[in-house]
Amino acid sequence: MARANRFRIIAAEVFFLPVQTRVPLKFGGQTVTSVSCARVAVTVLDDRGRQAVGWGETPLSVQWAWPAEIPYETRHEAMRAFVLAVVRRGVEQGLAGDGDSGHPLAWGVRLLDDLPDIRADFQADRGDDFLLPPLPALVAASPFDIAVHDAYGQLCGEDIYQTYDASHLGCDLASMLEPAAGSDVSFRGKSPSDFLLTDRQATPTRLPAWHLVGGLDPLTDADLDGTEPDDGEPVTLVDWIARDGLRCLKVKLRGTAADWDYQRLVAVGRLAVTHGCTRLTADFNCTVTDPAYVTDILDKLARDHPQIDQMLLYVEQPFPYELEEQPIDVCSVSARKPLFLDESAHDWGQIRLGRELGWTGVALKTCKTQTGAILSACWARAHGMPLMVQDLTNPMLAQIPHCRLAAHVGTIHGVETNAMQFYPAASEIERAVHPGLYRRQGGEIDLSTLGPTGFGLRVAEIGRELPAAAGVFGDVGNHRG
């Protein structure tokens, strides 16, 4: 198929797919037992009159994106409503001719720039006594953005990552990114393909898989209390390691109980050593305010359990989300272990601020938009910051762009993927087409079943029956495939 020229959005549908966890997911002070996945189908039209449909999906993980005293259902409903508001705005702009774009990255940058105004209008229309914060707004906008990237790949008849070059983009990254002050970095003449693996032939099709050890997860049979599910899936960490051949474990900690956090890290570390795992990471979930809390744990671990300490590859986001409001100097932590931004890495501007405060790496997530993830990856790579791709417990279609991102940005080691732990049944239909993406084997996931265009979703072959659309915008007609 010939390359797409300018395109615009002419229609979209929004679906909400409810998912129940098989076991609770505990992190920090939050526990997840269910989630809504927002799925968006976007129809785009290029200036030659050709149409294509793209798909995007993101779990609206309320507890992760928006920890607050506001009742859960109030936050959940607001995020669902914001998905609809963002999609409605995008289709209206496309139909009016205001949203034409030559590339989804350029379109996505405009969407991200517009999000504060969309949030303000959303607030005014609803009259809520709270404002949707930036992170849940990004999560709610992400399935739309992902779908537009997928649709562009369909128009071009190419893998979406092969379109992140200068010939498709039509401009350089200097129009989208600014380097850190005082650095010798320049984005002039650069495109994402200068920082990513964009050639399908050179991109790995197998990636090491990180397993999440939640705060409520039983480690051995001694931790079982008889309430665990009996569905044929592993329950204890030991059983997961044995069945999936795991080598990499991410340990969720509380960040508010230092002795518990230390003992948990040691207990998981000992099991890791016994059962042949080689890498660990610790996630404090943004609940720490004093760097000494983390450094004391790291120093004690290095002194008393040097083998476990050597396995600890990096530390993930101990400190609060909003760096401007709580600009903590974290150099004492990053002097001991690589320290990765996660929740705070809303965009490349936040990563630039984090770097100034002493953060050394970035954990990317497609739930903050594909556009934002690609630009953040380029900024971080240009400034020598290592990358990881962390999960939002992505089931169904959400798993595919998530794993694609990890394969193409070149992470420090593999990808976190844990939907098969917490709701494996949710992805049974997708697993029939992409078995290696929804079941870890030999400690890895397998991306070899992906299709050649867009994200390679192969939606028509998956054939999932969807619920009634929660929103239909523009003339969808018969174009959804």
C-alpha positions as CSV (number, residue, x, y, z in Angstrom):
1,M,0.0,0.0,0.0
2,A,1.2,3.5,-0.8
3,R,2.3,5.7,2.1
4,A,-0.4,7.8,3.8
5,N,-0.3,11.5,3.4
6,R,-2.2,13.8,5.7
7,F,-5.0,12.1,7.7
8,R,-7.9,13.2,9.9
9,I,-10.2,11.3,12.3
10,I,-13.7,10.9,11.1
11,A,-15.3,8.5,13.5
12,A,-14.7,6.6,16.7
13,E,-16.3,4.1,19.1
14,V,-15.6,3.7,22.8
15,F,-16.2,0.4,24.7
16,F,-15.7,-0.4,28.4
17,L,-14.8,-4.0,29.2
18,P,-15.1,-5.0,32.9
19,V,-12.4,-7.3,34.3
20,Q,-12.3,-9.0,37.7
21,T,-9.0,-10.0,39.3
22,R,-8.6,-13.7,40.3
23,V,-6.5,-12.5,43.3
24,P,-6.2,-9.0,44.8
25,L,-3.4,-6.8,43.6
26,K,-1.9,-4.9,46.5
27,F,0.5,-2.0,46.1
28,G,1.2,0.8,48.6
29,G,-2.1,1.6,50.3
30,Q,-4.2,0.5,47.4
31,T,-5.8,-2.8,46.5
32,V,-7.3,-3.6,43.1
33,T,-10.0,-6.3,42.7
34,S,-11.5,-5.1,39.4
35,V,-10.8,-2.7,36.5
36,S,-12.5,-1.3,33.4
37,C,-10.5,-1.5,30.2
38,A,-11.3,1.3,27.8
39,R,-11.1,0.2,24.2
40,V,-11.3,2.7,21.3
41,A,-11.8,2.0,17.6
42,V,-10.8,5.0,15.4
43,T,-11.6,5.5,11.7
44,V,-9.2,7.8,9.8
45,L,-9.3,9.2,6.3
46,D,-6.3,10.4,4.3
47,D,-6.2,13.0,1.6
48,R,-6.4,10.3,-1.1
49,G,-9.8,9.2,0.2
50,R,-8.6,6.0,1.8
51,Q,-9.8,4.9,5.2
52,A,-8.5,2.7,7.9
53,V,-9.4,1.6,11.4
54,G,-7.1,1.5,14.4
55,W,-7.6,0.1,17.9
56,G,-6.3,1.2,21.3
57,E,-7.0,-0.1,24.8
58,T,-5.9,0.8,28.3
59,P,-7.0,-0.5,31.7
60,L,-8.4,2.4,33.8
61,S,-6.4,1.5,36.9
62,V,-8.0,4.1,39.2
63,Q,-6.0,3.1,42.3
64,W,-2.7,3.5,40.5
65,A,-3.4,6.6,38.5
66,W,-5.5,8.5,41.1
67,P,-4.9,7.5,44.8
68,A,-7.2,9.8,46.7
69,E,-9.8,10.1,49.5
70,I,-12.5,10.6,46.9
71,P,-14.7,7.4,46.7
72,Y,-13.4,4.8,44.2
73,E,-16.6,4.8,42.1
74,T,-16.5,8.6,41.8
75,R,-13.0,8.5,40.4
76,H,-13.8,5.5,38.2
77,E,-16.8,7.2,36.7
78,A,-14.8,10.4,36.1
79,M,-12.1,8.6,34.2
80,R,-14.6,6.8,32.1
81,A,-16.4,10.1,31.3
82,F,-13.0,11.7,30.4
83,V,-12.3,9.0,27.9
84,L,-15.5,9.9,26.1
85,A,-14.7,13.6,26.4
86,V,-11.3,13.3,24.8
87,V,-12.6,11.1,21.9
88,R,-15.5,13.4,21.3
89,R,-13.2,16.4,21.0
90,G,-10.8,14.5,18.7
91,V,-13.6,13.5,16.3
92,E,-15.2,16.9,16.3
93,Q,-11.8,18.5,15.4
94,G,-11.3,15.9,12.6
95,L,-14.7,16.4,11.1
96,A,-14.2,20.2,11.2
97,G,-10.8,19.8,9.5
98,D,-9.0,21.2,12.5
99,G,-7.3,18.0,13.4
100,D,-5.5,17.1,10.1
101,S,-2.1,15.7,10.7
102,G,0.8,14.2,8.7
103,H,1.8,11.8,11.4
104,P,0.2,10.5,14.7
105,L,3.2,11.8,16.7
106,A,2.4,15.3,15.6
107,W,-1.3,14.7,16.2
108,G,-0.5,13.2,19.6
109,V,1.6,16.2,20.6
110,R,-1.4,18.5,19.9
111,L,-3.6,16.2,22.0
112,L,-1.2,16.3,24.9
113,D,-1.0,20.1,24.6
114,D,-4.8,20.3,24.6
115,L,-5.4,18.1,27.6
116,P,-5.3,20.9,30.2
117,D,-8.1,22.7,28.3
118,I,-10.1,19.5,27.9
119,R,-9.7,18.9,31.6
120,A,-10.9,22.5,32.3
121,D,-13.9,22.1,30.0
122,F,-14.7,18.7,31.5
123,Q,-14.6,20.3,35.0
124,A,-16.9,23.2,33.9
125,D,-19.4,20.9,32.3
126,R,-19.6,18.5,35.3
127,G,-19.4,21.0,38.1
128,D,-17.4,18.5,40.2
129,D,-15.7,19.9,43.4
130,F,-12.5,18.2,42.3
131,L,-10.3,18.5,39.2
132,L,-9.2,15.4,37.3
133,P,-5.4,15.2,37.9
134,P,-2.9,15.0,35.1
135,L,-2.1,11.3,35.5
136,P,-5.6,9.8,35.3
137,A,-6.3,12.3,32.4
138,L,-3.3,10.8,30.5
139,V,-4.5,7.3,31.2
140,A,-8.0,8.1,30.0
141,A,-6.6,9.7,26.8
142,S,-4.2,6.9,26.0
143,P,-6.5,4.4,24.2
144,F,-7.5,7.1,21.8
145,D,-3.9,8.0,21.1
146,I,-2.8,4.4,20.7
147,A,-5.7,3.8,18.3
148,V,-4.6,6.7,16.1
149,H,-1.1,5.3,15.9
150,D,-2.5,1.9,14.9
151,A,-4.8,3.5,12.3
152,Y,-1.9,5.3,10.7
153,G,0.1,2.1,10.4
154,Q,-3.0,0.5,8.7
155,L,-3.2,3.5,6.2
156,C,0.5,3.1,5.4
157,G,0.4,-0.7,5.2
158,E,3.4,-0.7,7.5
159,D,4.4,-1.6,11.0
160,I,3.8,1.6,13.1
161,Y,7.5,1.5,14.3
162,Q,8.7,1.7,10.7
163,T,6.8,5.0,10.4
164,Y,8.8,6.8,13.2
165,D,11.4,8.0,10.7
166,A,12.1,11.3,9.0
167,S,10.4,10.4,5.7
168,H,7.1,9.7,7.5
169,L,7.3,12.3,10.2
170,G,8.0,15.3,7.9
171,C,9.8,17.2,10.7
172,D,12.5,16.6,13.2
173,L,12.3,16.1,17.0
174,A,13.5,19.6,17.6
175,S,9.9,20.8,17.0
176,M,8.7,18.5,19.8
177,L,11.5,18.2,22.4
178,E,13.9,20.5,24.2
179,P,17.2,19.2,25.6
180,A,18.3,19.7,29.2
181,A,19.9,23.1,29.9
182,G,23.7,22.9,29.7
183,S,23.7,19.6,27.8
184,D,25.3,19.1,24.4
185,V,22.2,17.2,23.2
186,S,20.4,18.4,20.1
187,F,17.3,17.1,18.4
188,R,17.8,19.0,15.1
189,G,17.7,16.6,12.2
190,K,16.7,13.7,14.5
191,S,13.7,11.5,14.4
192,P,12.5,8.7,16.7
193,S,14.2,6.1,14.5
194,D,17.5,7.5,15.6
195,F,16.8,6.4,19.2
196,L,14.5,3.3,18.7
197,L,14.8,-0.1,17.1
198,T,12.5,0.4,14.1
199,D,13.5,-2.4,11.8
200,R,11.3,-5.5,12.4
201,Q,14.1,-7.8,11.4
202,A,16.5,-6.3,14.0
203,T,13.9,-6.1,16.9
204,P,13.8,-9.0,19.4
205,T,10.8,-11.2,19.2
206,R,11.4,-12.7,22.7
207,L,11.8,-10.6,25.9
208,P,12.6,-11.5,29.5
209,A,9.4,-11.2,31.6
210,W,9.3,-9.6,35.0
211,H,6.8,-11.1,37.5
212,L,5.1,-8.8,40.0
213,V,5.2,-9.9,43.6
214,G,2.3,-8.0,45.2
215,G,2.0,-7.2,48.9
216,L,-0.7,-9.8,49.4
217,D,0.9,-12.5,47.2
218,P,1.7,-15.8,49.0
219,L,5.4,-16.7,48.5
220,T,5.2,-20.4,49.6
221,D,2.5,-22.9,50.7
222,A,3.1,-21.8,54.2
223,D,1.4,-18.5,53.3
224,L,-1.8,-20.0,52.0
225,D,-5.0,-19.6,54.0
226,G,-7.5,-21.6,52.0
227,T,-9.2,-18.7,50.2
228,E,-7.0,-18.8,47.1
229,P,-8.5,-19.6,43.7
230,D,-8.6,-23.1,42.5
231,D,-8.5,-22.5,38.7
232,G,-5.4,-24.4,37.6
233,E,-3.2,-21.3,37.6
234,P,-0.2,-21.0,40.1
235,V,-0.9,-19.3,43.4
236,T,2.4,-19.1,45.3
237,L,5.5,-17.3,44.0
238,V,7.4,-20.6,44.1
239,D,4.8,-22.2,41.8
240,W,4.9,-19.2,39.4
241,I,8.7,-19.5,39.1
242,A,8.5,-23.2,38.4
243,R,5.7,-23.0,35.8
244,D,6.8,-19.9,33.9
245,G,10.6,-20.3,34.3
246,L,10.8,-16.9,35.8
247,R,14.1,-15.1,36.3
248,C,13.1,-11.5,37.1
249,L,10.9,-10.5,40.1
250,K,9.5,-7.0,40.9
251,V,8.8,-6.6,44.6
252,K,5.9,-4.3,45.6
253,L,6.7,-2.6,49.0
254,R,4.6,-0.4,51.2
255,G,6.9,2.6,51.7
256,T,5.4,3.3,55.1
257,A,6.7,0.4,57.1
258,A,10.5,0.1,56.8
259,D,10.9,-3.2,58.7
260,W,8.1,-4.9,56.7
261,D,9.6,-3.6,53.4
262,Y,13.0,-4.9,54.3
263,Q,11.8,-8.3,55.5
264,R,9.7,-8.7,52.4
265,L,12.6,-7.8,50.1
266,V,14.8,-10.3,51.9
267,A,12.2,-13.1,51.9
268,V,11.6,-12.7,48.1
269,G,15.3,-12.4,47.5
270,R,16.0,-15.6,49.3
271,L,13.4,-17.5,47.3
272,A,14.9,-15.9,44.2
273,V,18.3,-17.3,45.0
274,T,17.0,-20.7,45.9
275,H,14.9,-21.1,42.7
276,G,17.3,-19.7,40.2
277,C,16.1,-16.1,39.6
278,T,18.8,-13.6,38.7
279,R,17.2,-10.1,38.9
280,L,15.1,-8.1,41.4
281,T,13.7,-4.7,41.5
282,A,12.0,-2.8,44.4
283,D,8.9,-0.6,43.9
284,F,8.0,1.6,46.8
285,N,4.9,3.1,45.0
286,C,5.3,6.8,45.7
287,T,4.7,6.6,49.4
288,V,8.1,7.6,50.7
289,T,9.0,11.3,51.4
290,D,12.4,10.9,53.0
291,P,15.3,9.5,50.9
292,A,16.8,8.1,54.1
293,Y,13.9,5.6,54.3
294,V,15.2,4.0,51.1
295,T,18.9,4.4,51.7
296,D,18.7,2.7,55.1
297,I,17.0,-0.3,53.5
298,L,19.5,-0.5,50.7
299,D,22.5,-0.1,53.0
300,K,21.2,-2.8,55.4
301,L,20.6,-5.1,52.4
302,A,24.1,-4.5,51.0
303,R,25.6,-5.2,54.4
304,D,23.6,-8.3,55.5
305,H,22.6,-9.8,52.2
306,P,25.1,-8.9,49.5
307,Q,24.0,-11.6,47.1
308,I,20.4,-10.2,47.1
309,D,21.7,-6.7,46.9
310,Q,23.7,-7.6,43.7
311,M,20.5,-9.0,42.2
312,L,18.7,-5.7,42.8
313,L,18.9,-4.1,39.3
314,Y,17.2,-0.8,40.1
315,V,14.7,1.0,42.5
316,E,11.4,2.3,41.1
317,Q,9.6,5.5,42.2
318,P,9.7,5.7,46.0
319,F,8.7,9.3,46.1
320,P,5.4,11.3,45.4
321,Y,4.1,11.8,41.9
322,E,4.2,15.6,41.4
323,L,7.9,16.6,41.2
324,E,7.1,20.3,41.1
325,E,5.1,20.2,44.4
326,Q,7.6,17.9,46.1
327,P,11.0,18.4,44.4
328,I,13.0,16.0,46.6
329,D,16.8,15.7,46.0
330,V,17.2,11.9,45.4
331,C,20.9,11.7,44.7
332,S,21.6,9.8,47.9
333,V,19.3,7.0,46.5
334,S,20.6,7.0,42.9
335,A,24.2,6.9,44.2
336,R,23.4,3.4,45.6
337,K,21.1,2.0,42.8
338,P,19.7,3.2,39.5
339,L,16.5,5.2,40.4
340,F,13.7,5.1,37.8
341,L,10.9,7.5,37.4
342,D,7.5,5.8,36.9
343,E,4.4,7.6,38.0
344,S,6.2,11.0,37.8
345,A,7.3,10.5,34.2
346,H,4.1,12.1,32.8
347,D,6.1,13.5,29.9
348,W,9.6,14.4,28.7
349,G,9.4,17.7,30.6
350,Q,8.9,15.9,33.9
351,I,11.8,13.5,33.0
352,R,14.0,16.6,32.5
353,L,13.0,17.9,36.0
354,G,13.6,14.4,37.5
355,R,17.0,14.3,36.0
356,E,17.8,17.6,37.7
357,L,16.8,16.1,41.0
358,G,19.0,13.1,40.6
359,W,16.8,10.4,39.0
360,T,18.8,8.3,36.6
361,G,16.3,6.2,34.6
362,V,12.8,6.1,33.2
363,A,10.1,3.5,33.4
364,L,7.8,4.0,30.4
365,K,4.1,3.0,30.1
366,T,1.8,3.1,27.1
367,C,-1.0,4.1,29.4
368,K,0.5,7.6,29.3
369,T,-0.1,7.6,25.5
370,Q,2.0,6.1,22.8
371,T,3.0,9.6,21.8
372,G,4.3,10.4,25.2
373,A,6.1,7.1,25.6
374,I,7.9,7.5,22.3
375,L,8.9,11.1,23.0
376,S,10.0,10.3,26.5
377,A,12.1,7.4,25.2
378,C,13.8,9.7,22.8
379,W,14.5,12.4,25.3
380,A,15.8,9.9,27.9
381,R,18.0,8.0,25.4
382,A,19.5,11.3,24.1
383,H,20.5,12.2,27.7
384,G,21.9,8.8,28.6
385,M,19.1,7.6,30.8
386,P,18.4,3.9,30.8
387,L,14.8,2.7,30.2
388,M,12.3,0.1,31.4
389,V,8.8,-0.6,30.4
390,Q,6.5,-1.2,33.3
391,D,3.1,-2.9,33.3
392,L,-0.3,-1.5,34.2
393,T,-1.6,-5.1,34.4
394,N,-2.4,-4.9,30.7
395,P,-4.8,-7.6,29.4
396,M,-6.4,-8.2,26.0
397,L,-5.3,-5.7,23.3
398,A,-3.6,-3.5,25.9
399,Q,-0.8,-6.1,26.2
400,I,0.4,-5.7,22.6
401,P,1.4,-2.0,22.3
402,H,2.9,-2.4,25.8
403,C,5.2,-5.2,24.8
404,R,5.9,-3.6,21.4
405,L,7.2,-0.6,23.2
406,A,9.6,-2.7,25.3
407,A,10.9,-4.5,22.2
408,H,11.6,-1.2,20.4
409,V,13.0,1.1,23.0
410,G,15.8,-1.2,24.2
411,T,15.1,-1.6,28.0
412,I,17.6,-2.3,30.7
413,H,16.2,-5.9,30.8
414,G,13.0,-7.2,29.3
415,V,9.5,-6.1,30.2
416,E,7.2,-6.3,33.2
417,T,4.1,-8.3,32.3
418,N,1.7,-9.5,34.9
419,A,-1.9,-9.6,33.6
420,M,-1.6,-13.4,33.4
421,Q,-1.1,-13.3,37.2
422,F,-4.1,-11.2,38.1
423,Y,-6.7,-11.9,35.4
424,P,-5.5,-14.6,33.0
425,A,-9.0,-15.5,31.9
426,A,-9.6,-12.0,30.6
427,S,-7.2,-12.6,27.6
428,E,-8.2,-16.1,26.7
429,I,-9.6,-15.0,23.3
430,E,-6.5,-13.0,22.4
431,R,-4.2,-15.8,23.6
432,A,-5.6,-18.1,20.9
433,V,-4.0,-15.8,18.3
434,H,-1.0,-14.6,20.3
435,P,-0.2,-17.5,22.7
436,G,3.3,-16.2,23.6
437,L,2.1,-12.8,24.6
438,Y,-0.4,-14.1,27.2
439,R,1.6,-17.0,28.7
440,R,5.2,-16.7,29.8
441,Q,7.4,-19.6,28.9
442,G,11.1,-20.0,29.8
443,G,10.9,-16.7,31.6
444,E,10.1,-14.9,28.4
445,I,7.2,-13.6,26.3
446,D,7.1,-14.2,22.5
447,L,6.0,-11.5,20.0
448,S,6.5,-13.5,16.9
449,T,2.8,-13.8,16.1
450,L,2.2,-10.1,15.5
451,G,0.8,-8.9,12.2
452,P,2.7,-6.7,9.7
453,T,0.7,-3.4,10.0
454,G,0.0,-1.0,12.8
455,F,0.8,-2.6,16.1
456,G,0.2,-6.0,14.6
457,L,-2.9,-6.7,16.7
458,R,-4.8,-8.9,14.2
459,V,-8.1,-7.8,15.7
460,A,-10.3,-9.4,13.0
461,E,-8.7,-12.8,13.8
462,I,-9.2,-12.4,17.5
463,G,-12.9,-11.8,17.0
464,R,-13.8,-10.7,20.5
465,E,-17.5,-9.9,21.0
466,L,-17.7,-6.4,22.4
467,P,-20.3,-4.9,24.7
468,A,-22.6,-2.1,23.4
469,A,-20.5,1.0,22.6
470,A,-20.5,3.6,25.4
471,G,-19.9,6.3,22.9
472,V,-20.2,6.6,19.1
473,F,-18.8,9.7,17.4
474,G,-19.0,10.5,13.7
475,D,-20.3,8.2,11.0
476,V,-18.8,4.8,12.0
477,G,-20.7,3.0,9.2
478,N,-19.3,-0.3,8.2
479,H,-15.7,0.7,8.5
480,R,-14.9,-0.9,11.9
481,G,-13.2,-4.3,11.3
